[in-house]
Each structure stands twice: as C-alpha cells, then as structure tokens.
C-alpha cells in the first residue's frame, strides 16, 4: 500500500483504487469495523506498509491480570503468512 493511503485506511467505505485489490473487491468497511471493535476494548491498531512487500497490522489490547494470575494465550491463525506474538506482563498488555 502506498503511504498516501495509510492515513484513511481505517475510514468506512475506503477502498484503494488498485488492480490487485479489485480482484477481491469488498465494501471497504472491514478495517473500519476492526478498528471500532479494538477501540471499544480500549486498544489501538497501527499499520505499516511497503509497496510490493506487504502490510503489517499491529493490534494493542490492554488486559488486566490479578497478582495470582498466570498468563496463558491460545491463538489460532489461518490464512496468514506470519504472526508475531509478544507479551509484556510488566505493562499488562498483549501485543498481536
């Protein structure tokens, strides 16, 4: 994705006018819904992209742990090339 598209990628009904995207045309509401859902949970989503290389979406979701809790994460991924999961108990956040 070109840098100029990143500023509005999370706006409703936004589509990038690109032949590669048009193969699987959608309504342009998906990323807006994702961002809204994440924001409702007190989180945030960021995107980095390089033309011809791909895009990286990072989701920040806060979690609350009591002092006696053990952190256990079960996460199933399909149709993705890579997922990096980092935990930071010190800051009580999980980064997807």
Secondary structure as UniProt FT lines:
FT   HELIX           3..6
FT   TURN            7..10
FT   TURN            12..13
FT   HELIX           19..22
FT   TURN            23..24
FT   HELIX           30..40
FT   TURN            41..42
FT   STRAND          44..50
FT   TURN            51..53
FT   STRAND          54..62
FT   TURN            67..68
FT   STRAND          86..88
FT   HELIX           89..91
FT   STRAND          93..95
//
